Amino acid sequence: MADDDGLFLNLGAGAGPARTVVPANLRPKGGRWKDRMAERQLLKSAVWQAQRKSKAQQGARPAASSAQKSERPAAQAPVDADGGASARQRPRERSGATGPGSKQVMSSLFTKNPEIPTVARTGDQENRVSSNAVLDTSSFEGIGLDDDMRASVAEKMGIVKPTAIQQNAIPVLIGKPILGGAAAAAGGGDAFDVEREVSVEHDVFIQAATGSGKTLAYLLPIFHRLIRATALATSGAPASRSLGTFAIVLTPTRELAQQVVETALPLSHSAGRNSGWIVPGMVIGGEKKQSEKSRLRKGIPLLACTPGRLLDHLENTKSFVVDHLRWLVLDEADRLLELGFAETLEKILALLDEKARNKVRVLGHRSVATSLELPRRRINVLCSATLRDNVKRLANESLHNPKFVSATSIHDSADQAASTATGDSDTEMAAPAPAPDAGAGGDRYSLPSQLVQRALIVPAKLRLVTLVAQLRNTFRRQPASKVIVFLLCKDSVDFMYFLLAHGGAEAAATADGKAYADDLFDALGDDGAPAKPSALPGKSGPTLREEDISLESSVVPGVDLYRLHGSMAQKRRTETFLAFSRAQSASVLFTTDVAARGLDLPNVTSIVQFDPPADIPSYLHRVGRTARLGRAGEASLFLLPSETKYLDALAAKGLRPDDETMESVLKQMAKNTGARKAVEWQLRAGEVQSRLEQFVLSSATASGLAKQAYLSSIRAYATHVSAERHIFHVRFLHFGHLAKAFALREAPTQVASGKGNNTKADDARKDRKDRRDQEQAARKKPTFKRANDISEFAVGDVGAYFGPRAKRTRDAGSDSDA
Ligand code: AMP
């Protein structure tokens, strides 16, 4: 990755007039007078510098021809390794620190910002030892897994040892007494008695979050038993897909269903002939029902699905055979409930019970369908990271004679499980103790100890440039990083994705097909005089195209960018999810909370919560996308100065991110790009911001996306859970400063009206009115139409703003089917 890749001002010129003139076509437009002046001064000093340099060069090469001049080698040459050969590479000169009168030009980014409160560093995150590593004390052999499956799991998935949750859950689900296991090793409380016969009739509650290996904890026993039943069947219909569905896995999101199928696929070819028929498939909505029906007619022995679509098929698809159903897994049960699926789940359970009562009984136990290797009744498995009240209620209603299994224990009741649940080594979110109720004041959470959490207090105006700096620093430090950036709403996702793809100087193509940097350069003309208007950046340029799965970033060079949100077409969501999952090189995913839970995105190295989470469980789910299975990971949280109190709210739950200063991030970026003096960091930051703002001004798509993202973000901000609204309230937002975080120079009123402003007084009046309007809008009883804008952001107390949550979820069409 080059040191200076063109994001910083790339201005050069030939011999010019003595007076420093900023070309008219480069003069900043829009925004406040003060901002425009500061911007103009920055440009002026850059032009002055370019002219001075050009003169010096002419002195050295007096005979340079005009043809040679027009090639402008110094300004257009790529950055040299020594970081000092061209105008672009001389930060001190370029920055304006030595501009006319040697007056240092400060970007308006650093003026009038609120004071950044000092936050005590916790400093206890050094030398971390992994707390969720794969345990090596036991083996799949020890927990009784079929030999062929073991071999194939090792060969195809590279998995040789069970995780703690697998050690405990697999024996219970296989239904055999097994010696060993993590619970026995832990030896706590009334843990699983290894000598006791485990009835095959137990339903199971698996308390584990994604990242702990919980999907295989239920899939491996299902395959194990189906394969055994196939091997031992001597009569009846041969095992085939036409027997219908044996296991249903219900997931809250389509992506999670997809992930379950992906995990199951290698298992379906694991034990030769005996497993070939156990085909995994899914019905998740988002595709034509007719094609789902025909796949169900063929038979899907292991079916992953979302609740709405499953209920629909159970009620309406005659060819959907569930006569032999032996397992119903409710994966991410807490999330299913949060999304308002309680009623749908109830109906599904009732319908399946009714179908089981009415099914035609087949006698004998030598066919696959009646094999004693399979459970004699349907086993319900409920997976959840938490043991909250609503989850406990669901467990009471749906589980018969259950075992409560966690990474460290196996219990007969939820209460026993809750009392020993803290400190589970492989869950990203241990259940609260001693009272595991949602919202109970004493809730505390634990995260993998090797996860490094940081919080950055960043004034609104500096948010964008600090994010850019943070990303650039991350990839500089670790070029193959995989980063997820969480944003408040889908419009912000689209905007950031687009801006970071095209907003860098060198790559942003303009209307006439020229690179933005070239256009800027051309705009100066050979003699530093304004060039003809046609050389200016066009008002159109790149557009946001549905068909692009990823884009190369021009702002963070060498990095592929992805985006994911609930309003994208299902096909694109799936493709993006798979592409980012499989990405081996530097990549960033911009996403809403649609990617916060359940998804297993391998090898994610960093999480950036650019917008704060909707509530604390969301914080945990977001950061839980990294530091999985014992691997290293880091997570940073951006907060506004007005949001500093959120650190206390986190601390009350046992979450103490280290403090990282915005200044250190910006300084690091300046250093990485060749700045030689510490003071240059502000100028560098100003240049980056200015470049991005110019891009937004130059591109119709970018400015449309920026305005939309700005407005949607403010609306979404108003949906924070009521318990946290004293910290996150629109009243505390400075709308003018916030515009900068969207690379907008215009004040919010102008964003809405699209008109230019005239005077400072006008500005101030409009600002005040705008603030009043925004506050009023946030207080107003909301409509469902607005719910579409915020998409899947509102995990928490959205009822107050958007009406009943279940309805909103469906209307918002976010991350579930229904
Ligand atoms: P899950 O918790 O099911 O989302 O799984 C998280 C990740 O762990 C997936 O990529 C699995 O392939 C992986 N995994 C599951 N079990 C093991 C294991 N025993 N050893 C190593 N990786 C595993």
Boltz pocket constraint, residues with backbone or C-beta under 6 A from the ligand:
constraints:
  - pocket:
      binder: B
      contacts: [[A, 134], [A, 157], [A, 158], [A, 159], [A, 160], [A, 161], [A, 162], [A, 163], [A, 166], [A, 209], [A, 210], [A, 211], [A, 212], [A, 213], [A, 214], [A, 215], [A, 216], [A, 598], [A, 599], [A, 600], [A, 602], [A, 629]]
      max_distance: 6.0
